[in-house]
């Protein structure tokens, strides 16, 4: 991804102001690669934070020719994951390299492994090749129009495919990434954005919900050119609000769709078509093709993963999918070639023999505030509402029962101070399901 003979800026540490050119960062990575010398290709695990050492460790492990698994440094279950995958190296944010007894040798084409959820809650990892990573980075750079003048602020973790794609797409286009000293909820995030002349911000729907409380729209942000949104469906009203604010600044909003199984990105909505195509996931990215087969969105492209891994034995597997990804999302294509997601094949629940679309219910509830729905024992739907954001729970329950022609007892209403989210900012449905089962 880096250009080892390039003196253009590649990385900025916002807390200290330290800077690295592409050449300097490549030299740092080469130093890490030298520490990872091994007689054969092996698995290197990088414990991730949004910091310089994580970036250097990632690039260094790649430069050493190993397969690299990016794992949240704060995620639970790390020891169990190491036991399952038996890496030869574990690289820490403190710059340490822990060595272990390597397990199965990775396949020649395997380069990067990512969790599907941005956490280590599940041992299942997505296996990606160098072509997967590079082709998706190049495609993203192409439709966003990235060049060496772009400077993205790192607003998402690097163990999450969306956050990693920001890093890769900027490096491959000769641009730079700025590491903020704190999260987007802190004033220092936007102070760094302005001081370093950042041009873009990337966020999931939850990020944009938080933005409303930061006062970002009252800042000048003179260098801002682009905001991107992916990682789940954002309410069309919120999309219109952000897009309108950006238009007034001469900037753009890209609404995007993707999955870790496609390295990061599958489709995007051109900013000039947002108002015309509310709720659409857009058009296929350059180099990819999207279609509808038996109601399911199916994607084909060079960025489709090799397959999943659930143990070190799977690291030796080759390409299981042949560039074809069944997304698990239900949807359709309109007459202009724009695609829409209408539901998730697995986001259905059967209640008293009836099949219920949980995403449809959530979309109704989210018009008033954060909400999530999980099924429980085929007897009830547990509705989690953020306290203070909705009408009284009894009224919401009555309205849902009437709208979906279900008995009010079908809906168990729970108010929470905040919905749990994964480190990638998505709703943590596993935690909600566990809470629903525990309280039953």
Secondary structure by P-SEA (a helix, b strand, c coil): cccccccccccccccccccccaaaaaaaaaaaaaaaccccbbbbbbbccccaaaaaaaaaaaaabbbbbbbcccccaaaaaaaaccccbbbcccbbbbbccccccccccccbbbbccccccccbbbbbcaaaaaaaaaaaaaaacccccbbbccccccccaaaaaaaaaaaaaccbbbbbccccccaaaaaaaaaaccccccccaaaaaaaaaacccccccccccbbbbccccccaaaaaaaaaaaaaaccccccccccccccccccccccccccccccccccccccbbbbbcccbbbbbcccccccccccccccccccccccccccccccccccccbbbbccccccccccccccccaaaaaaaaaccccbbbbbccccbbbbbbcccccccaaaaaaaaaaaaccccccbbbbbbcccccccccccaaaaaaaaaaaac
